[in-house]
Amino acid sequence: MKKLAVSIAMLITLGSAAQAQETPGETLDALYDVISGPVGEARDWERFRSLFLPGAQMSVVVAGADGAERVVVLTLDDYVERNGERLAEIGFTETETRRETYLYGGMATILSAYEAVRADTGEQIAVGVNSLTILNDAGTWKIASIAWRAADEEWPVERAFEAAE
């Protein structure tokens, strides 16, 4: 009986960590959920990793001391190593404020404006835009890449369309 209870508990835990996301929006919502939390709460990094395709890339655009922008590319493990302890230490909530989704079959591109707030002080520490490519892999939407940039305004997105030659 004890083995059965342990097996059931393991199945419940595994099921919640790898819950299939049925839409690109559910995948994005799950990402915001897993990185957000109160002071002192470790994030569920197994669930975080389950939202991404193998080899997924994270990129952040940052301003250098001279004001020029540069890109920092991270693996999922880099992100966890750099942010894991800090997110739990200060508490952190990233909330979506606007979303535009472009869907073509099993491929989605989402622009998602966000605001980030420290739970320990209530201070807003960032606003910006996340740009995600989310792909349908055998019925489950997974993040192939995410890039983000903090901004001075809530929706700093400009439309610039060029005709194909």
Residue pairs with C-beta under 8 A, 6 or more apart in sequence:
16 47
17 44
17 46
17 47
17 50
18 47
18 50
19 30
19 50
20 139
20 140
21 27
21 30
21 51
21 140
21 141
21 142
22 139
22 140
22 141
23 141
24 101
24 103
24 108
24 110
24 132
24 134
24 141
25 99
25 101
25 110
26 141
27 51
27 134
27 141
27 142
27 143
28 96
28 99
28 110
28 112
28 130
28 132
28 134
29 96
30 47
30 51
31 48
31 51
31 143
31 146
32 94
32 95
32 96
32 114
34 43
34 44
34 47
34 48
34 51
35 43
35 48
35 87
35 92
35 94
36 92
36 93
36 94
36 95
37 43
37 87
37 88
37 91
37 92
37 93
37 119
38 91
38 119
39 88
39 89
39 90
39 91
39 119
39 120
40 88
40 89
40 91
41 88
41 91
42 84
42 88
43 84
43 87
43 88
45 80
45 84
48 76
48 80
49 76
51 142
51 143
52 76
52 142
52 143
52 144
53 135
53 137
53 142
53 143
53 144
56 76
56 142
56 143
56 144
56 145
56 146
57 73
57 74
57 75
57 144
57 145
57 146
58 73
58 74
58 75
58 76
58 78
58 79
58 145
58 146
58 147
59 71
59 72
59 73
59 74
59 145
59 146
59 147
59 148
60 71
60 72
60 74
60 147
60 148
60 149
61 69
61 70
61 71
61 147
61 148
61 149
62 69
62 70
62 71
62 72
63 69
64 70
69 149
71 147
74 82
86 92
89 120
90 118
90 119
90 120
90 121
91 118
91 119
91 120
92 116
92 117
92 118
92 119
93 116
93 117
93 119
94 114
94 115
94 116
95 114
95 115
95 116
95 117
96 112
96 113
96 114
97 113
97 114
97 115
97 127
97 154
97 155
98 112
98 113
98 154
98 155
99 110
99 111
99 112
99 113
100 110
100 111
100 157
101 108
101 109
101 110
102 108
102 109
102 110
105 136
106 135
106 136
107 133
107 134
107 135
107 136
108 132
108 133
108 134
108 135
108 141
109 131
109 132
109 133
109 134
110 130
110 131
110 132
110 134
111 129
111 130
111 131
111 157
112 129
112 130
112 131
112 132
113 127
113 128
113 129
113 130
113 154
113 155
113 157
114 126
114 127
114 128
114 129
114 130
114 148
115 124
115 126
115 127
115 154
116 124
116 125
116 126
116 127
117 123
117 124
117 125
118 125
126 150
127 150
127 151
127 152
127 153
127 154
128 148
128 149
128 150
128 151
128 156
129 148
129 149
129 151
129 155
129 156
129 157
130 146
130 147
130 148
131 146
131 147
131 148
132 143
132 145
132 146
133 143
133 144
133 145
133 146
134 141
134 142
134 143
134 144
135 141
135 142
135 144
136 142
